[in-house]
Amino acid sequence: MFNLEDFFNLSTDLFCIISRDGCYQQVNPAWEKVLGWKPENLIGHPWLELVHPEDIAINQLPTEPLQNLRWDNRYLHKDGSYRWLSWSISTSQQGLIYAIGKDINQQLRQIEALSTERQSLYNLLNQLPAFLYLQPNDYGVGFYNQRFQEVFGDPTGKRCYEAIARLKQPCPVCPTFRLFDSNAPQLWEWVDNKTGNVYQIYDYPFKNMNGEPMVVEMGLDITPVKKAEQALREREKELTEKNQQLTEALKQLKKTQAQLIQTEKMSSLGQLVAGVAHEINNPINFIDGNITHAKEYIQQLLELLQLYQKEYPHPSPVIQSAIAANELEFLTEDLKPVGKGTGLGMSISYQIITEKHQGNLSCISSPGAGAKFIIEIPIQQIKSVQAKIPEAHNILVNLNSA
């Protein structure tokens, strides 16, 4: 059988009956456990005696019968501190007041701790360099951080497409709203047409405490990164072009170097030919300078020989023997033609070219067309020729001296 007295005395909540004059008429043992006051110390004392002074104005007891009221207040503990209590108060037809109080200090501490953590979270989110907001599926804007407001302004009373994209209608294709169907996180880029800034968007689907689908969206401004990438691409293109220019310049340099080497070879060859010509020219000039006198002397000798043959047609046997041995008739015929060379210059030139320079001397001649001489000298003999030029010069000097 239900025992009302046991229910009153065994309850952990504060039970009390207050008379019309506002004084405690009856309290249960829970008062001592919660507030440290023994029941006998409270009987006859006013209700408001233990209420915090700041809560008295809002904790006036009802005066009308059959009223039901609820409020929270701070109540004095026997140790001098105050405890938060949540009251449910009703009045009877006889004017008695029945009140039940619950100790809510632990709940308030939990709420305060939760509020502190939430505020810490808000502070952290407000320090993010990225904008962040909660997106319900009705196009509204839930929680948003400080960076969101700095980028898009105050979204209060606006739809997401109005606050973010500055449109009057929902976007035809919205990557964010795709998450309500796919329920899968996604990463994408968005360009703000107003500022031209580029944002990297992170979208994550979740459900709130009521089980309703939500999307948390975070956008990081990557415009500097994009500009740096563009600058890097332009720099890479510039370097590629410069590399091509350097490659072309290197090819041209190699070509010029080859031309210089060839020019140097030709210059050395020219010096060699000039040296050889000089070697040939000196003895030829020497011979040419003396050939006239030699011709005169030979002519005089021939005339003298003819005079001897005329005056002494019958020489002695010894002279006849010498004439036959030296082929005087052939020698006389060979020396009489004017303009015909002696062959001495050709002999000297041939000796210089073939013996001293390991070259070759060719002669192409035909009647009435003159003669063409071709001199061929190996290039590798340049250094040896240059070394022998002083030697040739000394020989010529000696010839001239002789």
Buried (B, 14 or more C-beta within 10 A) or exposed (E): EEEEEEEBEEEEBBBBBBBEEBBBBBBBBBBBEBBBBEBEBBEEBBBBEBBBEEBEEEBEBBEEEEEEBEEBBBBBBEEEEBBBBBBBBBBEEEBBBBBBBBBBBEEBEEEEEEEEEEEEEEEEBBEBEBBBBBBBEEBBBBEBBBBBBEBBEEBEEBBBBBBBBEEEEBBEEBBBBBBBEEEEEBEEEBEBEEEEBBBBBBBEBEEEEEEEBBBBBBBBBBBEEBEEEEEEEEEEEEEEEEEEEEEEEEEEEEEEEEEEEEEEEEEBEEBBEEBBEEBBBBBBEBBEEEBEEEEEEEEEEBEEBEEEEEEEEEEEEEEEEEBEEEEBEEEBEEBEEEEEEBEEBBEBBBEBBEEBBBBEBEEEEEEEEEEEEEBEBEEEBBEEBEEBBEEBBEBBEEEEEE
